[in-house]
Amino acid sequence: MYRGVTNDLRRRIDEHRLGKVTATKNKRPLKLVHYEAYLLKSDATRREKYLKTTYGRRDIKRQLSSLFKRLRLK
């Protein structure tokens, strides 16, 4: 699972897809399943830092688990 901040989501996805990002280079192919948008970079950075904590990772796992359960029911 990758968490990061960018001002150009399409460009950043392409960088990941093309293997230009060291953190995800060997984990391709990747699929975007969620993103959040913020008006202020400081808010985005604060959220990124939280998502990289134990509590943030736990929240993400809960949200994805719930999403995947709902998708399987349809």
Phi, psi and omega in degrees: 000132183247139175229132180196174181240136176210158174258004179213090186298317180300315179299316182294320176298316178299319178300317177294314182300324182273001178078023181273356182250117184305318184298332184239003185306318183264015181242021181276154003281150179253156177224128178283121179246347181197142169213159177232141180246141180227146178284325182253134178299324180298323177293318179296317180294319178298316179295317178302314180299319179296315183296341179269359176273169177302316181294319179296316178298321179296317179299316179299315180299319178297315181296315180293321178299315179297316179299312182295324177296317179295320181294324180291335181283340183269000000 
